[in-house]
Amino acid sequence: MRKSNFKAPTIVLIFNSARVLVAIMRSVHCVAELTHNNLQSISHCCTGRYTHSRGYYFRHLHPDVLIDLDDLDNLRLEEYDKLCGAKRKYLPVRVMAHHRQKAENNYQMKVSIAKETISNNKIVDGE
């Protein structure tokens, strides 16, 4: 019996832009760290409010569906949604790939700006 006031983490499935299962993660927080994505966006994707985020599709693990490691790189998003009894919209693979590339470019830009800021602060502190 749990004594914590916090909700237990829910396993999240990550599907790539080609709609193939690429990862099974312990929680939304783990997914956010891995994909450099917003927690709320991931949660909205899992619940069906959003279709995708940053070039990925996300789903909570349905309690009635058994997923194992053999499903990695084999299970298709459409099949999973059908097993869960969910009807969702999907974007064309080409559009999703564009979203993924754009998100990666934005992340790389933020990282380079952060490194430059740290570098400039070291110079100022050193003077």
Buried (B, 14 or more C-beta within 10 A) or exposed (E): EEEEEEEEEBBBBBBBBEBBBBBBBEBBEBBBEEBBBEEEBBBBBBEBEBEBBBBBBBBBBBEEBEBEEEBBEEBBBEEBBEBBEEEBEBBEEEEBBBBBEEBEEEBEEEEEEEEEEEEEEEEEEEE
